[in-house]
Amino acid sequence: MGPRHVRNGRLKRLSSYVIFKKWCQLNPDVFREKDTEFEIRIRSIGEVYTRGDKALDEKNRSELTRCVETISNQILHTERFFLFNSGTYPVQGGVLNKPDAVTEIKSGFSKVYRVVAAKSGQPKAVLTVDTASSPFFKATSVPKFVVSKLQSGGGRGGFGGRGGRGGDRERMSVMEIAVTIAVVAQRRNDGGLIIMDFDERAVKDMERDFKSGPGPICNNLKTIKAALKGLECYPLHLKGKQTNCAIIIDKIHDASAIKLCFTKDDEGNEPFQINIADYFKQVYCYTLKFPDLPVVGDCEFDLPIVVPRSGRTRKSQIGQQSNMAGRNSSLPKQHAVEARRVLDEYLKANSGNQYFKAFRLHLKSSSPIIMDAKILGPPNLKFHNKLNFMSKLYDQCSQQRFRMKKRWDVQTSHPDAFEDLRRYMELAKEKDIIIVIGIVEEKKPLMHDYMKYYEEKVGMQTIQITKDTARKFTQKGGGKQTIDNVLRKLNSTCGGTNFYVQIAGKHRNGNACTDARELYKKLYRQTQFIGFELSHTGARTRFDIQKDIYDGDPTSVGVGYSLRHASQLGGFIYFQDTRLHKLTRLDVKFRICLEGYLKADQRLPKQLVIYHIGSGEGDYAQIRGEVEEMREACLNFKAEYKPRFVVILVQRRSSIRVFPKRIEGNNSKAQNVPSGTCVDTVGNAHGLDEFVLCCQTPLIGIVRPTKYTILVNVSG
C-alpha cells in the first residue's frame, strides 16, 4: 500500500510538471529569457474530506475552504479581469466615474467562502460577495498622463503630499507624479504611425522645463524617484519579442537621454561610451522624440533603459476617495443588484462555470441569507456636574460638559517645520499643557506622521484638524456632526474622564435590560479593557518582494487601556519592524497597562478583555501565542496573579454586509440597518464564535459592520 501511494504521488508530480511545461511553451512572453527553466516542488497536504465525521474538523474545514476558494477563482484568472489583493475588477466596463482625463473609478467585487455545518450535519459552503470600487489609470501614453497631472495644479491627485492613512496605509502612487519618459516616433507593424494621444506642445514645455532647471518636473524629481520604484513598464521598442520585456523601475536618473552615457561592448572592438539617444538610433533605428526628458533605470540591467510605454492600466490610490464617496457611493439596493450580476456574469455560478462542473460544485441558492438580528441599545453617558479652545471651541466643550481651563498657547509654524514642532511639544509638556492641537491648511498626512512620532517620543497627546474643520466651530448653525466628532476624539485623547458608561435599562420605550445593575457588575467590575491596534505601512512593491527589500515606515502599535472606569482611559504607542503582525515586547508594554489600572483602582483586575485590531484569520495561532506571553507577563508582575482572559479579534473591514429584509427609502439612512444591529455570523471557518455589529449610522453609502471573533474566552 505504501509504495503504491508513493508511486502514485510521483505520477501526480510528473503530471503537474508536464502541464506546467506545456503552459510555458504556449506562453513564451511570460518569461524574460528564452529557454527559462523552473524547479517545481509539490507538497501534499494530505486528504481533504468533503463529508463524513472528519469534514468539519478545524484543520479539514480550513483546507476545504481553501479548495473551494481556489476552484471558484479559476474562472477569474483570465485577461478579462484585474486582480488586486482580494479585489477583482473587469478590464472592460464597470466604470462608475471619470475624475479626470486619465483616471476612472471602476466597480469590482471581493468574495469569501466559508465552510459551515448544514442542518444535516454535513459541510456546506457559504459565499459572501462584497462590492468594491477603486481608481484606475486608463490605458494611455505616459506623456498624456503626466501632462494631465501637471495641469491639475497639484494637491491631492496631483503633485501633493502622500495619500491617506489606513489598515493598509496608502503610498504615493507611482503614476500620480510619474515622470515622462523619452518617447520614440513609433510605427505600427503595417508601417503606419501610431497615433499619439498627447499634446506635443505641452510635452515640449516639460522637456524645456527639465532642461532649463527649475519647474514642476525638476522640483519634484526627488519625490518622483521615491514614488516610481517598483513600477512595471512595457517598452514599446521591444514590442513583438517572444519573451517578457517588462521591467520594474528602480530609479529615475537626474540626466536626460542625451547626457546619460554608459559603456557599450562592441564585439571585436574596444568598448566605448555612448549616450542613450545615440544608442537607440544605432541599435533600434529610433530617433527619440523627447531626448531631454529624464531616464528611468532598472537594476536588473546594467543599461539604464529608456522606456517609451503605452501606459498600461495601473491601480491608482491617491486623492480619489472623494470620487468614490458622497453622491458616488452605492446604496444597499444597488449593492444587491451588483452582487447578483457578479454571481451571474462574472462567476457564472448558476450555469456555465466549467470548474464548478468539474469538481461537482453546485450553487443551491443565490438568495441572501436571512437571519435574526438584535438591536443593542446604546449606553447611557453620565456626565460630571461641573462645567468648567479659544472662544467657540471653549463654548462647545462647555456645552458637552467638557471641563477645560481658559489657558492656551497659540503658535504659528510652517507646515514642514518638523523640528519646530518637536521643540514646541517639549515646551508644552514643561508648561503642563495636556494636548497639542494642530490646525493645518489641508490634510497633510506627513505632518500627522510627525505629530504621532513626537507624541511617542515627547509624551504629549496630539490631535490634528484642518482649517475647514476649525472654521465650523465659528459658524452659526451647521457643522454639528463635525464638531461632535472632533470633541469625541478630543475627549478620549485627553483621557475620556468627563463621563461614565452605564448600561441602559430602557431604550425607545422598551426594556433593554431586566437588571442593569447586576449586568454592570458582571461586565465591568474589576475588569480592564485593553486594545492593541497594529497600523502597517503600505504593501511592498513587486520589486521589493523580488529583491527581499524591507524599506518602509515601521509598524506602529497603538495601545489603549481602561482604568478604574471603562471610560477612564490611558494609552501609548510604540513602533516595531515594518509590516510585522506579531505584537513585540509584550512583557514591558503589558506591564504598563496593569500598572495604570493598579494605580487608579488600588487593586489588579480579575478579568482582562483584550481587543486585537490589525490582524486577520491567518493570525489566530499567533494571537493565542501572544496571550500566553500576556499570562507570563501577569505572573512576572505579581506572583500567582492569574486573571481571566477574553481575547477578541476585531476586523473593521470585513466582507460581510447586513441589510434589512425589506430595503426601502431613497437615502443611506433609510436603506441601511440602524446602529446597534448585531448578527451572529453564519459560521467561522475555524468553528469559533463570531458576530458582526453595526456601530454607526451611515450618512452616505452602505454601513460596513465590524466583525468580532472570540479567540479566547475564560471569563468564568
Beta strands, then each sheet from edge to edge (+ up, - down):
strand 1: 81-84
strand 2: 87-90
strand 3: 95-100
strand 4: 103-117
strand 5: 123-137
strand 6: 232-233
strand 7: 247-248
strand 8: 251-256
strand 9: 261-264
strand 10: 272-275
strand 11: 294-297
strand 12: 374-375
strand 13: 380-383
strand 14: 435-440
strand 15: 461-466
strand 16: 499-502
strand 17: 506-507
strand 18: 510-511
strand 19: 527-535
strand 20: 555-562
strand 21: 569-576
strand 22: 607-613
strand 23: 644-651
strand 24: 677-680
strand 25: 690-693
strand 26: 706-713
sheet 1: 1+ 2-
sheet 2: 3+ 4- 5+
sheet 3: 6+ 7-
sheet 4: 8+ 11-
sheet 5: 9+ 10-
sheet 6: 12+ 24- 25+ 26- 23+ 22+ 19+ 20- 21+
sheet 7: 13+ 16-
sheet 8: 14+ 15+
sheet 9: 17+ 18-
end
